[in-house]
């Protein structure tokens, strides 16, 4: 199954989770390459998008979908909201790589930071 990805529109969770991770990455990468949005590392960028979309597809059992909706209500488009959450994913992944001992509390800290994330905070990071 080939999935067409558009970060401005939430993919159907069942369709998203029914394809393998490589197909998800390819779909995200195709979108960005088609938009000619140069990224320093396009595959890494696509991977972070896929991680966030995977979290969204988990539904209400995980806070990401609600956070994306809240960020959109605060003025971000869905793509920017994905980037805001993705920035937290990246920060926490970097922290885990730098300090492997922090791994046991990483999920709880990520969720705490996720629920506190605001559009204003994201916009401030960009400026």
Backbone torsions as a table, in degrees:
resi	resn	phi	psi	omega
1	UNK	NA	132.5	177.3
2	UNK	-103.4	131.5	-178.6
3	UNK	-112.2	130.3	173.8
4	UNK	-90.3	126.9	-175.2
5	UNK	-106.9	136.8	172.5
6	UNK	-141.3	112.9	-175.8
7	UNK	-65.7	-12.2	178.0
8	UNK	-80.9	-11.8	-178.9
9	UNK	-129.0	125.0	-179.6
10	UNK	-63.3	127.9	175.8
11	UNK	-67.8	151.8	174.4
12	UNK	-60.7	124.3	-174.6
13	UNK	-58.0	-41.0	-179.8
14	UNK	-66.3	-43.8	178.4
15	UNK	-64.1	-42.1	-178.6
16	UNK	-62.4	-46.5	-176.2
17	UNK	-79.5	-12.4	-179.8
18	UNK	-82.9	-12.1	177.2
19	UNK	-102.4	154.6	-177.5
20	UNK	-75.2	165.5	-175.0
21	UNK	-57.9	-38.2	179.9
22	UNK	-63.0	-39.6	178.8
23	UNK	-67.7	-36.5	177.0
24	UNK	-63.4	-46.9	178.9
25	UNK	-60.7	-42.9	179.2
26	UNK	-61.7	-41.3	-179.5
27	UNK	-63.3	-43.9	179.6
28	UNK	-66.7	-44.2	179.8
29	UNK	-61.0	-43.9	178.4
30	UNK	-58.8	-42.6	178.9
31	UNK	-58.2	-52.1	-175.3
32	UNK	-67.6	-38.9	177.7
33	UNK	-65.9	-35.9	178.1
34	UNK	-67.1	-26.2	179.4
35	UNK	-89.3	-5.5	-178.7
36	UNK	52.3	46.1	175.9
37	UNK	-98.3	91.3	-176.5
38	UNK	-62.4	133.3	177.9
39	UNK	-122.8	147.6	178.4
40	UNK	-57.3	-37.4	177.7
41	UNK	-140.3	93.7	-173.2
42	UNK	-62.9	-36.4	-179.8
43	UNK	-68.6	-40.7	177.4
44	UNK	-64.8	-42.2	177.8
45	UNK	-58.7	-45.9	178.6
46	UNK	-62.9	-38.9	-179.6
47	UNK	-64.1	-40.7	178.8
48	UNK	-65.7	-42.8	174.9
49	UNK	-55.1	-47.5	-177.3
50	UNK	-62.7	-39.7	178.1
51	UNK	-60.4	-46.6	-179.6
52	UNK	-64.5	-44.0	178.6
53	UNK	-63.2	-35.7	176.1
54	UNK	-61.6	-42.1	178.7
55	UNK	-64.9	-41.5	178.3
56	UNK	-61.4	-42.0	-178.5
57	UNK	-64.7	-18.0	177.8
58	UNK	-70.0	-13.3	175.9
59	UNK	73.3	-154.2	-173.8
60	UNK	-67.4	-10.3	177.6
61	UNK	-69.7	-14.5	-178.3
62	UNK	-133.6	141.6	-171.0
63	UNK	-74.3	-7.9	-171.3
64	UNK	-60.3	-44.7	-178.9
65	UNK	-58.9	-43.3	178.4
66	UNK	-65.7	-36.5	178.6
67	UNK	-67.0	-42.5	177.0
68	UNK	-58.2	-46.6	179.5
69	UNK	-61.3	-42.1	-179.9
70	UNK	-64.8	-43.2	178.7
71	UNK	-62.7	-36.8	177.3
72	UNK	-67.5	-39.4	177.3
73	UNK	-65.0	-25.3	178.6
74	UNK	-87.2	2.7	172.6
75	UNK	115.3	-5.0	177.3
76	UNK	-84.3	149.0	168.7
77	UNK	-80.2	169.8	-174.5
78	UNK	-61.5	-38.0	-179.8
79	UNK	-62.5	-46.2	177.7
80	UNK	-64.3	-36.4	177.5
81	UNK	-64.3	-39.4	175.6
82	UNK	-60.2	-42.8	179.2
83	UNK	-64.8	-39.2	179.0
84	UNK	-62.0	-47.9	178.0
85	UNK	-66.5	-40.4	178.4
86	UNK	-60.2	-33.2	177.8
87	UNK	-64.7	-37.5	176.4
88	UNK	-68.2	-40.4	176.7
89	UNK	-56.3	-47.8	-178.5
90	UNK	-62.2	-45.5	179.8
91	UNK	-59.1	-44.4	-177.4
92	UNK	-73.0	-33.9	175.0
93	UNK	-64.7	-43.3	178.6
94	UNK	-61.2	-43.6	179.0
95	UNK	-60.3	-42.3	-179.4
96	UNK	-66.8	-37.5	178.5
97	UNK	-69.5	-37.9	-178.8
98	UNK	-72.9	-35.1	-176.7
99	UNK	-135.2	83.0	-177.1
100	UNK	-56.1	-26.3	179.8
101	UNK	-66.9	-20.1	-179.3
102	UNK	-77.4	-7.2	-174.6
103	UNK	-55.4	-33.9	-175.8
104	UNK	-68.0	-26.5	-179.3
105	UNK	-107.9	3.8	-174.3
106	UNK	-61.7	-44.8	-178.4
107	UNK	-60.7	-44.5	-179.3
108	UNK	-66.3	-40.5	179.4
109	UNK	-67.6	-38.9	178.0
110	UNK	-61.9	-47.6	-179.5
111	UNK	-62.0	-39.4	178.5
112	UNK	-63.2	-44.0	178.7
113	UNK	-67.6	-36.3	-178.9
114	UNK	-62.3	-47.4	-177.2
115	UNK	-70.4	-19.0	177.7
116	UNK	-89.0	-14.9	-175.7
117	UNK	-60.8	134.6	177.3
118	UNK	-126.8	159.9	176.5
119	UNK	-62.8	-39.1	179.6
120	UNK	-61.6	-41.2	179.0
121	UNK	-63.6	-42.6	179.8
122	UNK	-64.4	-45.9	179.5
123	UNK	-61.4	-36.6	178.9
124	UNK	-64.7	-38.9	178.2
125	UNK	-62.9	-32.2	-177.2
126	UNK	-76.8	-22.1	-176.3
127	UNK	-92.1	NA	NA
